[in-house]
Amino acid sequence: MQLYIANQNYSSWSLRAWLIVTHFDLPATTTKLALFTPEFYHQLKGKTPAAKVPVLLDRDIAVWDSLAILEYINETYLDGKAWPASRAEKAKARAITCEMHSGFMALRNELPMNCRAIRKVSLSSAAQKEIERIDDMWSEQMQAYPSQWLFGDWSIADAMYAPIALRFKTYGIELSTAAQQYQNKVLSSPEIQRWVAEASLETDTVEEDEAGEPRSLSTAETV
């Protein structure tokens, strides 16, 4: 398999696809392309009609869109184990995954992923409402699965919400105790630590994703 991604500092959709490959240690070669450069579009020409990343090439099959890649890998290489086993939990996991895939537009626009940064922003009421929804979601799942992933074992839902955990860290978003527990679980995972370490080595800057102003770390963040 060949997985094409973009700048790790900024590309939240790349992270989602990369996570499932990395978490399950699947045999895939990853190629990183710099966003909005001629080389980016040149490399993707003929590989994806969307001209976006991530895109997965597996022999004669091309899969683009993060959720489509997650589903393809789950069905083709994981025998379905990247979803919860029970019908009810699988349905709920798919629902919150699709909620992330198609929603939270205010949050995405106002809190772009920027792993290297420590920033503060002024949030709209729409973004605040979306943060509250995610806090409620994470808290509910932590009540069912304390100190674990959203559905106990790692799943596609965790891949979809991992960039949100990173965004909340960048912008110092305060969460409830239970939601903070889940964020800590994500941020301390070896895969996320590796992603952030690799992102920190990048030097490219995407100005549209450099939102907000620098901020000082809170006492809780420095402990």
mmCIF file of the C-alpha atoms, coordinates in Angstrom:
data_MODEL
# 
_entry.id   MODEL 
# 
loop_
_atom_site.group_PDB 
_atom_site.id 
_atom_site.type_symbol 
_atom_site.label_atom_id 
_atom_site.label_alt_id 
_atom_site.label_comp_id 
_atom_site.label_asym_id 
_atom_site.label_entity_id 
_atom_site.label_seq_id 
_atom_site.pdbx_PDB_ins_code 
_atom_site.Cartn_x 
_atom_site.Cartn_y 
_atom_site.Cartn_z 
_atom_site.occupancy 
_atom_site.B_iso_or_equiv 
_atom_site.pdbx_formal_charge 
_atom_site.auth_seq_id 
_atom_site.auth_comp_id 
_atom_site.auth_asym_id 
_atom_site.auth_atom_id 
_atom_site.pdbx_PDB_model_num 
ATOM 1   C CA . MET A 1 1   ? 0.000   0.000  0.000   1.00 0.00 ? 1   MET A CA 1 
ATOM 2   C CA . GLN A 1 2   ? 1.039   3.576  -0.672  1.00 0.00 ? 2   GLN A CA 1 
ATOM 3   C CA . LEU A 1 3   ? -0.414  6.347  1.497   1.00 0.00 ? 3   LEU A CA 1 
ATOM 4   C CA . TYR A 1 4   ? -0.053  9.974  0.456   1.00 0.00 ? 4   TYR A CA 1 
ATOM 5   C CA . ILE A 1 5   ? -0.380  12.585 3.189   1.00 0.00 ? 5   ILE A CA 1 
ATOM 6   C CA . ALA A 1 6   ? 0.398   16.291 3.612   1.00 0.00 ? 6   ALA A CA 1 
ATOM 7   C CA . ASN A 1 7   ? 2.179   18.405 6.216   1.00 0.00 ? 7   ASN A CA 1 
ATOM 8   C CA . GLN A 1 8   ? 1.797   16.640 9.536   1.00 0.00 ? 8   GLN A CA 1 
ATOM 9   C CA . ASN A 1 9   ? 1.616   19.940 11.383  1.00 0.00 ? 9   ASN A CA 1 
ATOM 10  C CA . TYR A 1 10  ? -1.568  20.970 9.612   1.00 0.00 ? 10  TYR A CA 1 
ATOM 11  C CA . SER A 1 11  ? -3.268  18.053 7.854   1.00 0.00 ? 11  SER A CA 1 
ATOM 12  C CA . SER A 1 12  ? -5.915  16.635 10.155  1.00 0.00 ? 12  SER A CA 1 
ATOM 13  C CA . TRP A 1 13  ? -7.405  14.430 7.453   1.00 0.00 ? 13  TRP A CA 1 
ATOM 14  C CA . SER A 1 14  ? -3.996  12.930 6.701   1.00 0.00 ? 14  SER A CA 1 
ATOM 15  C CA . LEU A 1 15  ? -3.605  12.078 10.386  1.00 0.00 ? 15  LEU A CA 1 
ATOM 16  C CA . ARG A 1 16  ? -6.823  10.079 10.424  1.00 0.00 ? 16  ARG A CA 1 
ATOM 17  C CA . ALA A 1 17  ? -5.753  7.787  7.602   1.00 0.00 ? 17  ALA A CA 1 
ATOM 18  C CA . TRP A 1 18  ? -2.175  7.532  8.885   1.00 0.00 ? 18  TRP A CA 1 
ATOM 19  C CA . LEU A 1 19  ? -3.382  6.486  12.333  1.00 0.00 ? 19  LEU A CA 1 
ATOM 20  C CA . ILE A 1 20  ? -5.104  3.285  11.261  1.00 0.00 ? 20  ILE A CA 1 
ATOM 21  C CA . VAL A 1 21  ? -2.094  2.195  9.212   1.00 0.00 ? 21  VAL A CA 1 
ATOM 22  C CA . THR A 1 22  ? 0.277   2.983  12.061  1.00 0.00 ? 22  THR A CA 1 
ATOM 23  C CA . HIS A 1 23  ? -1.847  1.677  14.931  1.00 0.00 ? 23  HIS A CA 1 
ATOM 24  C CA . PHE A 1 24  ? -2.166  -1.740 13.303  1.00 0.00 ? 24  PHE A CA 1 
ATOM 25  C CA . ASP A 1 25  ? 1.389   -1.717 11.916  1.00 0.00 ? 25  ASP A CA 1 
ATOM 26  C CA . LEU A 1 26  ? 0.209   -2.375 8.372   1.00 0.00 ? 26  LEU A CA 1 
ATOM 27  C CA . PRO A 1 27  ? 2.695   -2.647 5.480   1.00 0.00 ? 27  PRO A CA 1 
ATOM 28  C CA . ALA A 1 28  ? 2.339   0.740  3.845   1.00 0.00 ? 28  ALA A CA 1 
ATOM 29  C CA . THR A 1 29  ? 4.761   3.284  2.445   1.00 0.00 ? 29  THR A CA 1 
ATOM 30  C CA . THR A 1 30  ? 3.928   6.868  3.377   1.00 0.00 ? 30  THR A CA 1 
ATOM 31  C CA . THR A 1 31  ? 4.745   9.783  1.092   1.00 0.00 ? 31  THR A CA 1 
ATOM 32  C CA . LYS A 1 32  ? 4.433   13.285 2.538   1.00 0.00 ? 32  LYS A CA 1 
ATOM 33  C CA . LEU A 1 33  ? 3.713   16.207 0.218   1.00 0.00 ? 33  LEU A CA 1 
ATOM 34  C CA . ALA A 1 34  ? 3.914   19.916 1.008   1.00 0.00 ? 34  ALA A CA 1 
ATOM 35  C CA . LEU A 1 35  ? 0.500   21.570 0.804   1.00 0.00 ? 35  LEU A CA 1 
ATOM 36  C CA . PHE A 1 36  ? -0.325  24.044 -1.975  1.00 0.00 ? 36  PHE A CA 1 
ATOM 37  C CA . THR A 1 37  ? 2.888   23.502 -3.937  1.00 0.00 ? 37  THR A CA 1 
ATOM 38  C CA . PRO A 1 38  ? 3.255   22.539 -7.627  1.00 0.00 ? 38  PRO A CA 1 
ATOM 39  C CA . GLU A 1 39  ? 4.863   19.263 -6.540  1.00 0.00 ? 39  GLU A CA 1 
ATOM 40  C CA . PHE A 1 40  ? 1.806   18.459 -4.418  1.00 0.00 ? 40  PHE A CA 1 
ATOM 41  C CA . TYR A 1 41  ? -0.532  18.558 -7.411  1.00 0.00 ? 41  TYR A CA 1 
ATOM 42  C CA . HIS A 1 42  ? 2.007   16.958 -9.743  1.00 0.00 ? 42  HIS A CA 1 
ATOM 43  C CA . GLN A 1 43  ? 2.439   13.953 -7.440  1.00 0.00 ? 43  GLN A CA 1 
ATOM 44  C CA . LEU A 1 44  ? -1.305  13.471 -7.054  1.00 0.00 ? 44  LEU A CA 1 
ATOM 45  C CA . LYS A 1 45  ? -2.123  13.755 -10.747 1.00 0.00 ? 45  LYS A CA 1 
ATOM 46  C CA . GLY A 1 46  ? -3.580  10.479 -11.958 1.00 0.00 ? 46  GLY A CA 1 
ATOM 47  C CA . LYS A 1 47  ? -3.819  9.113  -8.405  1.00 0.00 ? 47  LYS A CA 1 
ATOM 48  C CA . THR A 1 48  ? -6.955  10.864 -7.170  1.00 0.00 ? 48  THR A CA 1 
ATOM 49  C CA . PRO A 1 49  ? -9.556  12.910 -9.033  1.00 0.00 ? 49  PRO A CA 1 
ATOM 50  C CA . ALA A 1 50  ? -10.014 15.054 -5.919  1.00 0.00 ? 50  ALA A CA 1 
ATOM 51  C CA . ALA A 1 51  ? -6.375  16.282 -5.990  1.00 0.00 ? 51  ALA A CA 1 
ATOM 52  C CA . LYS A 1 52  ? -6.381  16.159 -2.206  1.00 0.00 ? 52  LYS A CA 1 
ATOM 53  C CA . VAL A 1 53  ? -4.836  14.039 0.512   1.00 0.00 ? 53  VAL A CA 1 
ATOM 54  C CA . PRO A 1 54  ? -4.979  11.548 1.980   1.00 0.00 ? 54  PRO A CA 1 
ATOM 55  C CA . VAL A 1 55  ? -5.148  9.041  -0.824  1.00 0.00 ? 55  VAL A CA 1 
ATOM 56  C CA . LEU A 1 56  ? -4.400  5.335  -0.531  1.00 0.00 ? 56  LEU A CA 1 
ATOM 57  C CA . LEU A 1 57  ? -3.157  3.229  -3.431  1.00 0.00 ? 57  LEU A CA 1 
ATOM 58  C CA . ASP A 1 58  ? -3.478  -0.521 -2.975  1.00 0.00 ? 58  ASP A CA 1 
ATOM 59  C CA . ARG A 1 59  ? -2.439  -2.404 -6.114  1.00 0.00 ? 59  ARG A CA 1 
ATOM 60  C CA . ASP A 1 60  ? -5.016  -1.276 -8.708  1.00 0.00 ? 60  ASP A CA 1 
ATOM 61  C CA . ILE A 1 61  ? -7.341  0.360  -6.181  1.00 0.00 ? 61  ILE A CA 1 
ATOM 62  C CA . ALA A 1 62  ? -7.271  4.066  -5.303  1.00 0.00 ? 62  ALA A CA 1 
ATOM 63  C CA . VAL A 1 63  ? -9.166  5.292  -2.265  1.00 0.00 ? 63  VAL A CA 1 
ATOM 64  C CA . TRP A 1 64  ? -9.481  8.966  -1.338  1.00 0.00 ? 64  TRP A CA 1 
ATOM 65  C CA . ASP A 1 65  ? -11.291 10.656 1.550   1.00 0.00 ? 65  ASP A CA 1 
ATOM 66  C CA . SER A 1 66  ? -10.168 9.773  5.077   1.00 0.00 ? 66  SER A CA 1 
ATOM 67  C CA . LEU A 1 67  ? -13.281 7.909  6.153   1.00 0.00 ? 67  LEU A CA 1 
ATOM 68  C CA . ALA A 1 68  ? -13.330 5.883  2.941   1.00 0.00 ? 68  ALA A CA 1 
ATOM 69  C CA . ILE A 1 69  ? -9.688  4.915  3.576   1.00 0.00 ? 69  ILE A CA 1 
ATOM 70  C CA . LEU A 1 70  ? -10.455 3.934  7.171   1.00 0.00 ? 70  LEU A CA 1 
ATOM 71  C CA . GLU A 1 71  ? -13.373 1.777  6.038   1.00 0.00 ? 71  GLU A CA 1 
ATOM 72  C CA . TYR A 1 72  ? -11.386 0.208  3.208   1.00 0.00 ? 72  TYR A CA 1 
ATOM 73  C CA . ILE A 1 73  ? -8.481  -0.773 5.442   1.00 0.00 ? 73  ILE A CA 1 
ATOM 74  C CA . ASN A 1 74  ? -10.854 -2.080 8.104   1.00 0.00 ? 74  ASN A CA 1 
ATOM 75  C CA . GLU A 1 75  ? -12.690 -4.300 5.635   1.00 0.00 ? 75  GLU A CA 1 
ATOM 76  C CA . THR A 1 76  ? -9.673  -5.407 3.594   1.00 0.00 ? 76  THR A CA 1 
ATOM 77  C CA . TYR A 1 77  ? -6.970  -5.908 6.224   1.00 0.00 ? 77  TYR A CA 1 
ATOM 78  C CA . LEU A 1 78  ? -8.525  -5.911 9.696   1.00 0.00 ? 78  LEU A CA 1 
ATOM 79  C CA . ASP A 1 79  ? -11.537 -8.219 9.373   1.00 0.00 ? 79  ASP A CA 1 
ATOM 80  C CA . GLY A 1 80  ? -13.738 -5.419 10.696  1.00 0.00 ? 80  GLY A CA 1 
ATOM 81  C CA . LYS A 1 81  ? -12.035 -5.066 14.080  1.00 0.00 ? 81  LYS A CA 1 
ATOM 82  C CA . ALA A 1 82  ? -11.634 -1.295 13.814  1.00 0.00 ? 82  ALA A CA 1 
ATOM 83  C CA . TRP A 1 83  ? -15.324 -0.994 14.705  1.00 0.00 ? 83  TRP A CA 1 
ATOM 84  C CA . PRO A 1 84  ? -16.863 -2.211 17.988  1.00 0.00 ? 84  PRO A CA 1 
ATOM 85  C CA . ALA A 1 85  ? -18.130 -5.780 17.885  1.00 0.00 ? 85  ALA A CA 1 
ATOM 86  C CA . SER A 1 86  ? -21.677 -5.238 19.149  1.00 0.00 ? 86  SER A CA 1 
ATOM 87  C CA . ARG A 1 87  ? -24.338 -3.959 16.762  1.00 0.00 ? 87  ARG A CA 1 
ATOM 88  C CA . ALA A 1 88  ? -25.439 -1.175 19.102  1.00 0.00 ? 88  ALA A CA 1 
ATOM 89  C CA . GLU A 1 89  ? -21.917 0.093  19.791  1.00 0.00 ? 89  GLU A CA 1 
ATOM 90  C CA . LYS A 1 90  ? -20.963 -0.142 16.133  1.00 0.00 ? 90  LYS A CA 1 
ATOM 91  C CA . ALA A 1 91  ? -24.013 1.935  15.198  1.00 0.00 ? 91  ALA A CA 1 
ATOM 92  C CA . LYS A 1 92  ? -23.126 4.575  17.789  1.00 0.00 ? 92  LYS A CA 1 
ATOM 93  C CA . ALA A 1 93  ? -19.467 4.617  16.735  1.00 0.00 ? 93  ALA A CA 1 
ATOM 94  C CA . ARG A 1 94  ? -20.476 5.122  13.114  1.00 0.00 ? 94  ARG A CA 1 
ATOM 95  C CA . ALA A 1 95  ? -22.915 7.884  14.066  1.00 0.00 ? 95  ALA A CA 1 
ATOM 96  C CA . ILE A 1 96  ? -20.352 9.945  15.979  1.00 0.00 ? 96  ILE A CA 1 
ATOM 97  C CA . THR A 1 97  ? -17.754 9.258  13.278  1.00 0.00 ? 97  THR A CA 1 
ATOM 98  C CA . CYS A 1 98  ? -20.066 10.626 10.605  1.00 0.00 ? 98  CYS A CA 1 
ATOM 99  C CA . GLU A 1 99  ? -20.910 13.546 12.878  1.00 0.00 ? 99  GLU A CA 1 
ATOM 100 C CA . MET A 1 100 ? -17.222 14.447 12.819  1.00 0.00 ? 100 MET A CA 1 
ATOM 101 C CA . HIS A 1 101 ? -16.839 13.739 9.113   1.00 0.00 ? 101 HIS A CA 1 
ATOM 102 C CA . SER A 1 102 ? -19.635 16.062 8.039   1.00 0.00 ? 102 SER A CA 1 
ATOM 103 C CA . GLY A 1 103 ? -20.000 18.532 10.906  1.00 0.00 ? 103 GLY A CA 1 
ATOM 104 C CA . PHE A 1 104 ? -18.282 20.798 13.428  1.00 0.00 ? 104 PHE A CA 1 
ATOM 105 C CA . MET A 1 105 ? -17.600 23.384 10.726  1.00 0.00 ? 105 MET A CA 1 
ATOM 106 C CA . ALA A 1 106 ? -17.210 26.339 13.085  1.00 0.00 ? 106 ALA A CA 1 
ATOM 107 C CA . LEU A 1 107 ? -14.667 24.456 15.187  1.00 0.00 ? 107 LEU A CA 1 
ATOM 108 C CA . ARG A 1 108 ? -12.713 23.391 12.093  1.00 0.00 ? 108 ARG A CA 1 
ATOM 109 C CA . ASN A 1 109 ? -12.629 26.929 10.719  1.00 0.00 ? 109 ASN A CA 1 
ATOM 110 C CA . GLU A 1 110 ? -11.753 28.694 13.974  1.00 0.00 ? 110 GLU A CA 1 
ATOM 111 C CA . LEU A 1 111 ? -9.375  26.076 15.413  1.00 0.00 ? 111 LEU A CA 1 
ATOM 112 C CA . PRO A 1 112 ? -7.285  24.765 12.493  1.00 0.00 ? 112 PRO A CA 1 
ATOM 113 C CA . MET A 1 113 ? -4.898  21.967 13.387  1.00 0.00 ? 113 MET A CA 1 
ATOM 114 C CA . ASN A 1 114 ? -1.451  23.358 14.148  1.00 0.00 ? 114 ASN A CA 1 
ATOM 115 C CA . CYS A 1 115 ? 0.568   20.863 16.188  1.00 0.00 ? 115 CYS A CA 1 
ATOM 116 C CA . ARG A 1 116 ? 3.599   23.117 16.696  1.00 0.00 ? 116 ARG A CA 1 
ATOM 117 C CA . ALA A 1 117 ? 1.666   26.108 18.019  1.00 0.00 ? 117 ALA A CA 1 
ATOM 118 C CA . ILE A 1 118 ? 0.427   27.272 21.414  1.00 0.00 ? 118 ILE A CA 1 
ATOM 119 C CA . ARG A 1 119 ? -2.306  29.771 20.575  1.00 0.00 ? 119 ARG A CA 1 
ATOM 120 C CA . LYS A 1 120 ? -5.435  31.508 21.829  1.00 0.00 ? 120 LYS A CA 1 
ATOM 121 C CA . VAL A 1 121 ? -8.453  32.522 19.782  1.00 0.00 ? 121 VAL A CA 1 
ATOM 122 C CA . SER A 1 122 ? -11.788 34.237 20.344  1.00 0.00 ? 122 SER A CA 1 
ATOM 123 C CA . LEU A 1 123 ? -14.463 31.664 19.670  1.00 0.00 ? 123 LEU A CA 1 
ATOM 124 C CA . SER A 1 124 ? -17.880 32.204 18.150  1.00 0.00 ? 124 SER A CA 1 
ATOM 125 C CA . SER A 1 125 ? -20.951 30.891 19.944  1.00 0.00 ? 125 SER A CA 1 
ATOM 126 C CA . ALA A 1 126 ? -21.257 28.239 17.218  1.00 0.00 ? 126 ALA A CA 1 
ATOM 127 C CA . ALA A 1 127 ? -17.738 26.942 17.898  1.00 0.00 ? 127 ALA A CA 1 
ATOM 128 C CA . GLN A 1 128 ? -18.361 26.954 21.650  1.00 0.00 ? 128 GLN A CA 1 
ATOM 129 C CA . LYS A 1 129 ? -21.523 24.917 21.146  1.00 0.00 ? 129 LYS A CA 1 
ATOM 130 C CA . GLU A 1 130 ? -19.606 22.387 19.044  1.00 0.00 ? 130 GLU A CA 1 
ATOM 131 C CA . ILE A 1 131 ? -16.913 22.097 21.721  1.00 0.00 ? 131 ILE A CA 1 
ATOM 132 C CA . GLU A 1 132 ? -19.626 21.444 24.304  1.00 0.00 ? 132 GLU A CA 1 
ATOM 133 C CA . ARG A 1 133 ? -21.058 18.706 22.089  1.00 0.00 ? 133 ARG A CA 1 
ATOM 134 C CA . ILE A 1 134 ? -17.668 16.979 21.808  1.00 0.00 ? 134 ILE A CA 1 
ATOM 135 C CA . ASP A 1 135 ? -17.080 17.353 25.549  1.00 0.00 ? 135 ASP A CA 1 
ATOM 136 C CA . ASP A 1 136 ? -20.442 15.702 26.235  1.00 0.00 ? 136 ASP A CA 1 
ATOM 137 C CA . MET A 1 137 ? -19.666 12.930 23.752  1.00 0.00 ? 137 MET A CA 1 
ATOM 138 C CA . TRP A 1 138 ? -16.240 12.149 25.166  1.00 0.00 ? 138 TRP A CA 1 
ATOM 139 C CA . SER A 1 139 ? -17.530 12.330 28.739  1.00 0.00 ? 139 SER A CA 1 
ATOM 140 C CA . GLU A 1 140 ? -20.347 9.903  28.007  1.00 0.00 ? 140 GLU A CA 1 
ATOM 141 C CA . GLN A 1 141 ? -17.946 7.396  26.477  1.00 0.00 ? 141 GLN A CA 1 
ATOM 142 C CA . MET A 1 142 ? -15.506 7.730  29.383  1.00 0.00 ? 142 MET A CA 1 
ATOM 143 C CA . GLN A 1 143 ? -18.298 6.875  31.778  1.00 0.00 ? 143 GLN A CA 1 
ATOM 144 C CA . ALA A 1 144 ? -18.781 3.642  29.851  1.00 0.00 ? 144 ALA A CA 1 
ATOM 145 C CA . TYR A 1 145 ? -15.065 2.992  29.244  1.00 0.00 ? 145 TYR A CA 1 
ATOM 146 C CA . PRO A 1 146 ? -12.965 4.770  31.910  1.00 0.00 ? 146 PRO A CA 1 
ATOM 147 C CA . SER A 1 147 ? -9.342  5.390  30.893  1.00 0.00 ? 147 SER A CA 1 
ATOM 148 C CA . GLN A 1 148 ? -9.896  3.602  27.573  1.00 0.00 ? 148 GLN A CA 1 
ATOM 149 C CA . TRP A 1 149 ? -10.685 4.559  23.993  1.00 0.00 ? 149 TRP A CA 1 
ATOM 150 C CA . LEU A 1 150 ? -14.128 5.827  23.016  1.00 0.00 ? 150 LEU A CA 1 
ATOM 151 C CA . PHE A 1 151 ? -15.494 2.295  22.696  1.00 0.00 ? 151 PHE A CA 1 
ATOM 152 C CA . GLY A 1 152 ? -12.985 0.413  24.819  1.00 0.00 ? 152 GLY A CA 1 
ATOM 153 C CA . ASP A 1 153 ? -10.649 -0.828 22.101  1.00 0.00 ? 153 ASP A CA 1 
ATOM 154 C CA . TRP A 1 154 ? -9.199  1.643  19.589  1.00 0.00 ? 154 TRP A CA 1 
ATOM 155 C CA . SER A 1 155 ? -11.583 2.232  16.685  1.00 0.00 ? 155 SER A CA 1 
ATOM 156 C CA . ILE A 1 156 ? -12.206 4.353  13.629  1.00 0.00 ? 156 ILE A CA 1 
ATOM 157 C CA . ALA A 1 157 ? -14.042 6.784  15.912  1.00 0.00 ? 157 ALA A CA 1 
ATOM 158 C CA . ASP A 1 158 ? -10.775 7.434  17.765  1.00 0.00 ? 158 ASP A CA 1 
ATOM 159 C CA . ALA A 1 159 ? -9.001  8.115  14.480  1.00 0.00 ? 159 ALA A CA 1 
ATOM 160 C CA . MET A 1 160 ? -11.649 10.667 13.570  1.00 0.00 ? 160 MET A CA 1 
ATOM 161 C CA . TYR A 1 161 ? -11.437 12.560 16.867  1.00 0.00 ? 161 TYR A CA 1 
ATOM 162 C CA . ALA A 1 162 ? -7.648  12.469 17.348  1.00 0.00 ? 162 ALA A CA 1 
ATOM 163 C CA . PRO A 1 163 ? -7.107  15.788 15.493  1.00 0.00 ? 163 PRO A CA 1 
ATOM 164 C CA . ILE A 1 164 ? -9.657  17.402 17.804  1.00 0.00 ? 164 ILE A CA 1 
ATOM 165 C CA . ALA A 1 165 ? -7.610  16.396 20.838  1.00 0.00 ? 165 ALA A CA 1 
ATOM 166 C CA . LEU A 1 166 ? -4.603  18.080 19.225  1.00 0.00 ? 166 LEU A CA 1 
ATOM 167 C CA . ARG A 1 167 ? -6.596  21.208 18.381  1.00 0.00 ? 167 ARG A CA 1 
ATOM 168 C CA . PHE A 1 168 ? -7.853  21.495 21.962  1.00 0.00 ? 168 PHE A CA 1 
ATOM 169 C CA . LYS A 1 169 ? -4.259  21.255 23.186  1.00 0.00 ? 169 LYS A CA 1 
ATOM 170 C CA . THR A 1 170 ? -3.017  23.944 20.788  1.00 0.00 ? 170 THR A CA 1 
ATOM 171 C CA . TYR A 1 171 ? -5.699  26.444 21.786  1.00 0.00 ? 171 TYR A CA 1 
ATOM 172 C CA . GLY A 1 172 ? -5.925  25.566 25.478  1.00 0.00 ? 172 GLY A CA 1 
ATOM 173 C CA . ILE A 1 173 ? -9.581  24.531 25.358  1.00 0.00 ? 173 ILE A CA 1 
ATOM 174 C CA . GLU A 1 174 ? -10.860 23.707 28.829  1.00 0.00 ? 174 GLU A CA 1 
ATOM 175 C CA . LEU A 1 175 ? -12.718 20.414 29.112  1.00 0.00 ? 175 LEU A CA 1 
ATOM 176 C CA . SER A 1 176 ? -14.645 18.569 31.782  1.00 0.00 ? 176 SER A CA 1 
ATOM 177 C CA . THR A 1 177 ? -12.719 16.067 33.867  1.00 0.00 ? 177 THR A CA 1 
ATOM 178 C CA . ALA A 1 178 ? -13.969 13.053 31.928  1.00 0.00 ? 178 ALA A CA 1 
ATOM 179 C CA . ALA A 1 179 ? -13.378 14.621 28.510  1.00 0.00 ? 179 ALA A CA 1 
ATOM 180 C CA . GLN A 1 180 ? -9.906  15.702 29.631  1.00 0.00 ? 180 GLN A CA 1 
ATOM 181 C CA . GLN A 1 181 ? -9.236  12.088 30.564  1.00 0.00 ? 181 GLN A CA 1 
ATOM 182 C CA . TYR A 1 182 ? -9.932  11.042 27.000  1.00 0.00 ? 182 TYR A CA 1 
ATOM 183 C CA . GLN A 1 183 ? -7.853  13.862 25.542  1.00 0.00 ? 183 GLN A CA 1 
ATOM 184 C CA . ASN A 1 184 ? -4.928  12.767 27.721  1.00 0.00 ? 184 ASN A CA 1 
ATOM 185 C CA . LYS A 1 185 ? -5.379  9.204  26.469  1.00 0.00 ? 185 LYS A CA 1 
ATOM 186 C CA . VAL A 1 186 ? -5.110  10.379 22.866  1.00 0.00 ? 186 VAL A CA 1 
ATOM 187 C CA . LEU A 1 187 ? -2.181  12.742 23.416  1.00 0.00 ? 187 LEU A CA 1 
ATOM 188 C CA . SER A 1 188 ? -0.153  10.158 25.335  1.00 0.00 ? 188 SER A CA 1 
ATOM 189 C CA . SER A 1 189 ? -0.555  7.424  22.721  1.00 0.00 ? 189 SER A CA 1 
ATOM 190 C CA . PRO A 1 190 ? 2.680   6.412  20.932  1.00 0.00 ? 190 PRO A CA 1 
ATOM 191 C CA . GLU A 1 191 ? 1.156   7.108  17.519  1.00 0.00 ? 191 GLU A CA 1 
ATOM 192 C CA . ILE A 1 192 ? 0.168   10.675 18.342  1.00 0.00 ? 192 ILE A CA 1 
ATOM 193 C CA . GLN A 1 193 ? 3.485   11.368 20.033  1.00 0.00 ? 193 GLN A CA 1 
ATOM 194 C CA . ARG A 1 194 ? 5.268   10.138 16.911  1.00 0.00 ? 194 ARG A CA 1 
ATOM 195 C CA . TRP A 1 195 ? 3.060   12.273 14.651  1.00 0.00 ? 195 TRP A CA 1 
ATOM 196 C CA . VAL A 1 196 ? 3.679   15.405 16.734  1.00 0.00 ? 196 VAL A CA 1 
ATOM 197 C CA . ALA A 1 197 ? 7.431   14.739 16.872  1.00 0.00 ? 197 ALA A CA 1 
ATOM 198 C CA . GLU A 1 198 ? 7.562   14.435 13.088  1.00 0.00 ? 198 GLU A CA 1 
ATOM 199 C CA . ALA A 1 199 ? 5.389   17.533 12.664  1.00 0.00 ? 199 ALA A CA 1 
ATOM 200 C CA . SER A 1 200 ? 7.778   19.519 14.861  1.00 0.00 ? 200 SER A CA 1 
ATOM 201 C CA . LEU A 1 201 ? 10.574  18.903 12.360  1.00 0.00 ? 201 LEU A CA 1 
ATOM 202 C CA . GLU A 1 202 ? 8.687   20.565 9.511   1.00 0.00 ? 202 GLU A CA 1 
ATOM 203 C CA . THR A 1 203 ? 9.502   24.143 8.536   1.00 0.00 ? 203 THR A CA 1 
ATOM 204 C CA . ASP A 1 204 ? 6.721   24.901 6.035   1.00 0.00 ? 204 ASP A CA 1 
ATOM 205 C CA . THR A 1 205 ? 4.125   27.457 7.086   1.00 0.00 ? 205 THR A CA 1 
ATOM 206 C CA . VAL A 1 206 ? 0.507   27.533 5.892   1.00 0.00 ? 206 VAL A CA 1 
ATOM 207 C CA . GLU A 1 207 ? -0.617  31.046 6.778   1.00 0.00 ? 207 GLU A CA 1 
ATOM 208 C CA . GLU A 1 208 ? -4.351  30.299 6.669   1.00 0.00 ? 208 GLU A CA 1 
ATOM 209 C CA . ASP A 1 209 ? -3.869  27.733 9.443   1.00 0.00 ? 209 ASP A CA 1 
ATOM 210 C CA . GLU A 1 210 ? -1.855  30.047 11.695  1.00 0.00 ? 210 GLU A CA 1 
ATOM 211 C CA . ALA A 1 211 ? -4.899  31.229 13.616  1.00 0.00 ? 211 ALA A CA 1 
ATOM 212 C CA . GLY A 1 212 ? -4.990  33.278 16.787  1.00 0.00 ? 212 GLY A CA 1 
ATOM 213 C CA . GLU A 1 213 ? -2.217  34.737 18.926  1.00 0.00 ? 213 GLU A CA 1 
ATOM 214 C CA . PRO A 1 214 ? 0.544   33.142 21.021  1.00 0.00 ? 214 PRO A CA 1 
ATOM 215 C CA . ARG A 1 215 ? -0.471  32.269 24.577  1.00 0.00 ? 215 ARG A CA 1 
ATOM 216 C CA . SER A 1 216 ? 1.255   31.175 27.745  1.00 0.00 ? 216 SER A CA 1 
ATOM 217 C CA . LEU A 1 217 ? 0.792   27.641 29.025  1.00 0.00 ? 217 LEU A CA 1 
ATOM 218 C CA . SER A 1 218 ? -1.514  27.241 32.012  1.00 0.00 ? 218 SER A CA 1 
ATOM 219 C CA . THR A 1 219 ? -0.296  25.643 35.223  1.00 0.00 ? 219 THR A CA 1 
ATOM 220 C CA . ALA A 1 220 ? -2.207  22.443 34.396  1.00 0.00 ? 220 ALA A CA 1 
ATOM 221 C CA . GLU A 1 221 ? -0.530  22.213 30.984  1.00 0.00 ? 221 GLU A CA 1 
ATOM 222 C CA . THR A 1 222 ? 2.967   22.499 32.421  1.00 0.00 ? 222 THR A CA 1 
ATOM 223 C CA . VAL A 1 223 ? 2.492   19.830 35.098  1.00 0.00 ? 223 VAL A CA 1 
# 
